[in-house]
């Protein structure tokens, strides 16, 4: 996606086509961005960083799906910086994602969701404009199904860790277990 920084002559029609170009990215500031195993794997590979460098831990809201580690019962999310996602770049006129090519699935899907098998805009929409659902439906339905399968994979991985591998092990052991499982799943 082009930004105003990439093309200062970006026309009004293009801005209407891509509302994120001129948005002040409330979604990147207002939400905690929870991530799954595939998200962490893509970010680790894309950034060449260990997950500890960009992840933050939160106390798990759901006991049955929280990760049991020495640090407690936790969920994984992206770190925040200056009141927004760590990967949000802000200048006077431009707000953009610096990990756009491998950003988390929840970010790629926003502001869409699947409801009763149909694509719809989220009810807690922060976007300043309505998107043309017909234009995005084919692309988004496929992405949302992939994202859903990745969350199912992650939930099963957490259940396996909690049942078999957790014995007061630190978060770093879970992250290694998680990345190994994703890598293994991508090979097979």
Residue pairs with C-beta under 8 A, 6 or more apart in sequence:
1 18
1 20
1 21
1 100
2 10
2 14
2 18
2 21
3 10
3 21
3 94
3 96
4 10
4 21
4 22
4 93
4 94
5 91
5 93
5 94
5 96
10 21
14 21
15 21
15 22
16 129
19 127
19 128
19 129
19 131
20 96
23 95
23 127
23 128
24 95
25 84
25 88
25 90
25 95
26 126
27 107
27 110
27 111
27 126
27 127
28 84
28 85
28 88
28 95
28 97
28 107
29 83
29 84
29 85
29 88
30 126
32 58
32 77
32 80
33 77
33 78
33 85
33 104
33 106
33 107
34 58
34 75
34 76
34 77
34 106
35 43
35 55
35 76
35 77
35 78
35 104
35 106
36 104
36 105
36 150
36 151
36 153
36 154
37 150
37 153
37 154
37 157
37 178
37 179
37 181
37 182
38 105
38 150
38 153
38 154
38 182
39 104
39 105
39 106
39 150
40 51
40 55
40 76
40 175
40 178
40 179
40 182
41 178
41 179
41 182
41 183
42 102
42 104
43 49
43 51
43 54
43 99
43 102
43 103
43 104
44 50
44 51
44 179
45 102
46 99
46 101
46 102
47 53
47 54
47 99
50 175
51 76
51 175
51 179
52 171
52 172
52 175
54 78
54 79
54 86
54 87
55 76
55 77
55 78
55 79
55 175
56 76
56 77
56 78
56 79
56 80
57 71
57 74
57 75
57 76
57 77
57 171
58 74
58 75
58 76
58 77
59 72
59 73
59 74
59 75
60 66
60 67
60 73
60 74
60 75
61 75
63 73
65 155
65 158
65 159
66 73
66 74
66 75
66 158
67 73
67 74
67 75
67 76
67 158
67 161
67 162
67 171
67 174
68 161
68 162
68 166
69 166
69 169
69 170
69 171
69 173
69 174
70 168
70 169
70 170
70 171
71 170
71 171
74 171
78 85
78 86
78 87
78 104
79 86
80 86
81 88
82 90
84 90
85 97
87 97
87 98
87 99
87 103
88 95
88 96
88 97
88 98
89 95
89 96
89 97
89 98
97 103
97 107
105 143
105 146
105 147
105 150
105 151
106 147
108 143
108 147
109 140
109 143
109 144
109 147
110 122
111 121
111 122
111 125
111 126
111 127
111 131
112 119
112 120
112 121
112 122
112 131
112 136
112 140
112 144
113 119
113 120
113 121
113 122
113 144
114 120
114 141
114 144
114 145
114 148
119 133
119 136
119 137
119 140
119 141
119 144
120 133
121 127
121 130
121 131
121 133
153 182
153 185
157 177
157 178
157 181
161 174
161 177
161 178
165 173
165 174
165 177
166 174
